[in-house]
Amino acid sequence: ATAALAAPAIAQSNPKVTWRLASSFPKSLDTIYGGAEVFSKMLSEATDGNFQVQVFAAGELVPGLQAADATTAGTVEACHTVAYYYWGKDPTWALGAAVPFSLNARGINAWHYHGGGIDLFNEFLATQGLFGLPGGNTGVQMGGWFRKEINTVAD
């Protein structure tokens, strides 16, 4: 003999979740910092207030350039940063952001969304204990990253 078992359907409310998000940006950079605030507001609205993200500006919880490290360490649950801030640790970080002399904003978006860029970057981020979501695009970085100041053509 066989029996079919089922648990009764009981209506349950969604749990309340609150995360802290460390931003690499000060509040004075309202266009960039404001992106994290918009994300927080939209997530709260989409979950009827059950998922709250508290956004903290650079320096409020951790220094701005340590936001990803704080997320990996579990100091905060999320961060809002730019991947190239961490390229000194591993050049692979540069896959997640615009770098000097690279693609423009449209090219980066095409690579991220249609060329597998997001998936490739998340493969790397998994080795860092992180998962990334694109949160904006500032376009190609003008100029370059140099170890010493450039003052003359000879430099």
N, C-alpha and C positions, 0 to 999 in steps of 0.2 A: 504494500500500500504506500501511496505517496501523499504528501500533504503540501499545500501551498500556504506559505506564511507571509503575512504582511504586517508591517507596523502601522498603527493608525496615523493618519495625516494630522499633525498638530501644527496650528499656525504659530510661527515663532517670529519675533521681531529680529531685525538685523542687529548684530552687536555694534556697540559704539567703539570706534577706533580713532585714536588720536596719534598722529605722527609729528615729529619735529623735523623740519627741513632747514639745513644750514645753507645759506646762499653764499656764494663767493663775492657777491656784489653789495655795495652800500645802498642804503635807501635813496641816496642822492642820484643814483643812476636809475631813475624811475622807469625808464623804458625797459631796461633789462631786468632790474629787480622786480618791477611790476609784473613781469611775465610769470614769476613764481606765485605772486599774489592772485593773479587771474586763474592760474591752474588750481590753486587751493580753493578759491571760491566756486569754480565750476565743478570740482570734485565733490565738494560739500553739497551743492545743489543737486547733482546727479544721484547722490546717495541719501537724499532727504536729511542731510546733516549727520548721518551716521559715520562718515569717514571725514575727519577733520585733519587738515595739515596746517600746523603752525609754522609760519615762515619767519626765520630769523636772519637778519642782515649780517654781512661779514663782520666778524668781531664780537657779535652778541653772544654766541656760544663757543665758537672756535674761530681762529683766524681765517680769513677768506680763502687763502690758498691751501687750507687743510680740510676743506669741506668733504672731498672724496675720501680722504683718510679717516675722517670722523665717522663717515657712513660705514666704511669697511670695519672699523673698530667697534661699531655698535653704539657709539656716543649719540648719534642721531639716526633716524630711520631712512632719511633721504637727503639729497643735496641738489643744489642748483648751481652748476659750475660750468666751466669750459674745459674740455678734455686737454687742450694744449697746455694748460697750466701744469700738467703732470708729465710732459714729454721728457723732462730731465731724468725721471725715474725709469722710463721705458719709451722709446720713440713711437711705439705702437699706439700710445695715447693719441697721437696726432691724427689717427684714422677717424676720430670722432668729432673733428672740428676743422674749420678753415685754417689753412697754414699759408705762410707767405708764398706768393707766386703760384698758387694752386687754382682750383676751380672757383668760378664765381658762384653766387647764391643759387642760381638755377642749376648749375652743374652739380653742386653739392646735393641739392634736393633730388636731382635725377639719380645720382649715385646712391644716396641713402634709400630712396623709396623704390627705385626700379633696377638698381644694379647690385643689390645685396649688401650695400654698405652698412646698414643698421645691423643686419645679422652678423656680418663679419666683425664689427666692432663689439657686439655683445659676446661673441666667442672669446674675444680678448678680455672683456670686462669680467666674464665669469671666472677667469684666473685671478682676478683681483677681489672676488667676492661681491661683485656688483652687477646690476642690470641697468641699462640705460634706455631712456626714451628721448627722442629729439625734443628740444624745448625752445626752438627758435633758430635763427640763422642770421648772422651778421655779415655774411659774404666773405670774400677773399680778404686776407690780411694784407694790407699794403706794406711794402718794405720787407724787412727780414728780421731774423733773430740772430744776433751776433754776440760773441763772447766779449768783445771790447768795442768801445765807442768808435764810430766811423767819422773821421774829421776831414780826410783828404782822399783823393783818388787813389793814392798809394796804399791807403789803409784797406 
